[in-house]
Amino acid sequence: MIRVVLPYHLRNLAGVESEVTVEVDGEVTIAAVLDALEARYPVLKGTIRDHATGRRRPFLRFFACQHDFSQDSMEVLLPAEVVFGAEPFLVVGSLAGG
Amino acid sequence: MAAVRVLVGTRKGAFILTSDAGRRRWKVKGPFFGGWEIYHIKGSPADPDRIYASQSSSWFGQIIQRSSDGGRSWETPGGGPTVSSDGMPQGESNKFVYDTSQTGAPLGTHQWYDGTQHPWEFRRVWHLEPSPGDPDTVYAGVEDAALFRSTDGGRTWHELAGLRGHRSASQWSPGAGGMGLHTILIDPSRPERIFVAISAAGAFRTDDGGETWRPINRGLKSDYIPDPDAEVGHCVHRIAMHPSRPNVLFMQKHWDVMRSDDAGDSWYEVSGNLPSDFGYPIEVHAHDPETVYVIPIKSDSEHYPPKGRLRVYRSRTGGNDWEPLTKGLPQRNCYVNVLRDAMAIDSLDPCGVYFGTTGGQVYASADAGDSWKPIVRDLPAVLSVEVQTLS
């Protein structure tokens, strides 16, 4: 069970209150987690990864276990703490404002 | 009993304003999709309860929302937990991917602000135009400029790539707000004829339902274009048409108010005595196709009304002779703007005229512009205003 924490607007869009959980078969990569997330919440397709390129949208970042995965390949393996649900995978919107 | 529903898109959500035919007392509902930019929200002429909204964000991209009950509830078409036949999740109502299969050419580039070539990149839907005859068919004008169509109620979108595939496309360039396709006019007597306008490429027309397109910019003059006969490159802000007379078009260009009597084949200027011929929206009276409305803005360097006086100008002669409409509008210290999609006309008699400002006011006139009142004063900056006349 993978725990995923989404930013406010994506939680609203998906109709969820707090963090969500997804199941991933096979290797737990960023791409696999996002695939599972979009399979469960299709409305999120295109909101985290660009529809055309599949790349992370520019104003979003990925974190887990105090590590910034934003610049890593989508195929990078996530830490065991994420795989076993001890730590969440965080999708974070870049800050705007003063 | 007739009623009116005004659909307002703002920088921070959508609002729905309703009144009876008297148009004196209004109910305000919203925000819907709070915190998101709603570039446009428009109802289907074929089914007024069907409404489409373009919801977007720099962070999360494009969402399409759809209501089938007049805005009481909303859904992202196809966004539910369904799985397609190939096992992949659906949820493609926000998938606007440029189509290269129809043109047979790579995606290509268009001109950037500095004159260099720039790859085509989808950013957002600027305008949604539901079909006059089918509530499940809707057109989307997007940035970077292209026209998409959905025939399944917004679940999936397909580009009418003949437009972007026009040989002039590499010369199209963005206006200050981006290279958006913002005007979509469907000829009600001949639905295969569609007019579109792009900032800053100009106006285009198809006569075959979107397969082929041609620029219709003859007669437009733009000081920043060295070639006086330039086929494209004109910053068209808005085009309006009366449904009873689809060959007559009125245009608010970046500068100049223009008119065409031959479906865009040629244009001539009708700015006449306007205090400024810069502006964004333009609309035609519901029952008199020679009565036209514009809202002059001082200049493209100062996006506010001349002398701080918010005035709608009305011509009853199809242009050239314009009268200021001031009753009920602020005539001092007003420095708001009115954007291109932020004016609309209802079809009651006398017709109602509505516009929204970047200051968050939505003004309404129930007497064809003679007098005005704010329906609501303190919304986020208004991006679009549409109105539905309900029977």
Interface residues (C-beta under 8 A of the other chain):
Chain A: P7 Y8 H9 L10 L13 E38 A39 R40 Y41 P42 V43 L44 K45 G46 T47 I48 D50 H51 A52 R57 F59 L60 G93 S94
Chain B: G35 W36 S57 S58 W59 F60 G61 Q62 I63 T76 G78 G79 G80 P81 T82 V83 P89 Q90 G91 E92 N94 K95 F96 V97 Y98 F122
